[in-house]
């Protein structure tokens, strides 16, 4: 033969060029399914956990009493009334600057709903009082 090669079967050429994967296809699909199921379960668990907070609060009433103080009434709703909670109340000026903050301690009680009245000191005249969030202590 003078420099010409015998033509290979196209299927044999493709098999040499693209060898079979190291892991079988069924194993790869099973691993992807297990990972996807675990990821979905994690997202659902985190969503349920964050959808039901242990403590919530809201400012019912507030009054600006002077250039240096504001009075407010806070209602706290705890899933477990025997747990203490802390709620952060803020006062804002007309330009939305925080002019006062207060961490309100809510002691354990026998009632799910607890109402707390307090005074917030400010360094400038406030125009609003709002709740920044509540969390359980301990």
C-alpha positions as CSV (number, residue, x, y, z in Angstrom):
1,X,0.0,0.0,0.0
2,X,1.4,3.3,-0.9
3,X,0.7,5.7,2.0
4,X,-3.1,5.3,2.1
5,X,-4.8,4.0,5.2
6,X,-7.7,1.7,5.3
7,X,-10.8,3.8,6.3
8,X,-12.0,2.9,9.8
9,X,-15.6,2.4,10.6
10,X,-17.1,5.8,11.7
11,X,-18.6,4.2,14.8
12,X,-15.2,3.0,15.9
13,X,-13.6,6.4,15.3
14,X,-16.3,8.1,17.4
15,X,-15.8,5.5,20.2
16,X,-12.1,6.3,20.3
17,X,-12.7,10.0,20.2
18,X,-15.4,10.1,22.9
19,X,-14.8,7.4,25.4
20,X,-17.6,6.4,27.8
21,X,-17.9,8.5,31.0
22,X,-16.1,7.3,34.2
23,X,-19.3,7.1,36.2
24,X,-22.4,5.4,34.8
25,X,-25.2,7.7,33.7
26,X,-27.7,6.3,36.3
27,X,-25.3,7.0,39.1
28,X,-24.8,10.6,37.9
29,X,-28.6,11.1,37.7
30,X,-29.1,9.6,41.1
31,X,-26.5,11.9,42.7
32,X,-28.1,15.0,41.0
33,X,-31.5,13.9,42.3
34,X,-30.3,13.4,45.9
35,X,-28.5,16.8,45.8
36,X,-31.6,18.6,44.4
37,X,-33.9,17.0,47.0
38,X,-31.5,18.0,49.8
39,X,-31.4,21.6,48.4
40,X,-35.2,21.9,48.2
41,X,-35.6,20.4,51.7
42,X,-33.1,23.0,53.1
43,X,-34.9,25.9,51.4
44,X,-38.3,24.7,52.8
45,X,-36.9,24.3,56.3
46,X,-35.3,27.7,56.3
47,X,-38.5,29.3,54.9
48,X,-40.7,27.7,57.6
49,X,-38.2,28.6,60.3
50,X,-38.1,32.3,59.2
51,X,-41.9,32.5,58.5
52,X,-42.7,31.9,62.2
53,X,-40.6,34.2,64.4
54,X,-40.5,33.6,68.1
55,X,-41.4,37.1,68.9
56,X,-43.1,40.0,67.1
57,X,-43.9,43.5,68.1
58,X,-45.7,46.7,67.0
59,X,-45.9,50.3,68.1
60,X,-49.5,51.0,69.0
61,X,-49.2,54.7,69.9
62,X,-46.5,57.3,70.1
63,X,-46.4,60.9,71.1
64,X,-43.6,63.4,70.7
65,X,-43.5,65.1,74.1
66,X,-40.6,67.5,73.6
67,X,-37.5,68.2,71.5
68,X,-35.7,65.5,73.6
69,X,-38.2,62.8,74.2
70,X,-41.1,60.7,72.8
71,X,-43.5,58.4,74.6
72,X,-44.7,55.1,73.0
73,X,-46.7,52.0,73.7
74,X,-45.4,48.7,72.4
75,X,-47.3,45.4,72.1
76,X,-45.1,42.3,72.0
77,X,-46.5,38.9,70.9
78,X,-44.3,35.9,72.0
79,X,-44.9,32.3,70.9
80,X,-43.4,31.3,74.3
81,X,-44.5,33.8,76.9
82,X,-41.9,32.4,79.4
83,X,-39.1,33.6,77.2
84,X,-37.7,37.2,77.7
85,X,-37.5,39.4,74.7
86,X,-35.7,42.6,73.6
87,X,-37.3,45.0,71.1
88,X,-35.4,47.9,69.5
89,X,-37.5,51.1,69.2
90,X,-36.2,54.0,67.1
91,X,-37.1,57.6,66.7
92,X,-36.6,59.4,63.4
93,X,-36.4,63.1,62.5
94,X,-38.1,64.6,59.4
95,X,-35.1,63.8,57.3
96,X,-35.3,60.1,58.3
97,X,-32.2,60.4,60.5
98,X,-32.3,58.3,63.7
99,X,-32.4,60.7,66.6
100,X,-33.0,58.1,69.3
101,X,-32.9,54.4,70.0
102,X,-34.0,52.3,73.0
103,X,-33.7,48.6,73.6
104,X,-36.8,47.7,75.5
105,X,-36.5,44.6,77.8
106,X,-39.7,42.5,78.0
107,X,-39.6,40.2,80.9
108,X,-41.1,36.7,80.9
109,X,-44.8,36.5,81.7
110,X,-47.8,34.2,81.6
111,X,-49.5,36.1,78.8
112,X,-48.7,35.8,75.1
113,X,-49.4,39.5,74.5
114,X,-47.5,42.0,76.6
115,X,-48.0,45.8,76.4
116,X,-45.1,48.1,77.4
117,X,-45.2,51.9,77.8
118,X,-41.9,53.7,77.9
119,X,-40.2,57.0,77.0
120,X,-37.5,57.3,74.4
121,X,-34.8,60.0,74.8
122,X,-33.8,61.8,71.6
123,X,-30.9,64.2,70.8
124,X,-33.1,66.2,68.3
125,X,-36.9,66.6,67.8
126,X,-38.3,63.4,66.4
127,X,-41.2,63.2,64.0
128,X,-41.9,59.4,64.2
129,X,-41.3,56.4,66.4
130,X,-41.1,52.9,65.0
131,X,-40.0,49.4,65.8
132,X,-36.7,48.2,64.4
133,X,-37.3,44.5,65.5
134,X,-37.7,42.1,68.3
135,X,-35.8,39.0,69.4
136,X,-35.9,36.5,72.1
137,X,-33.2,36.6,74.8
138,X,-31.4,33.4,75.8
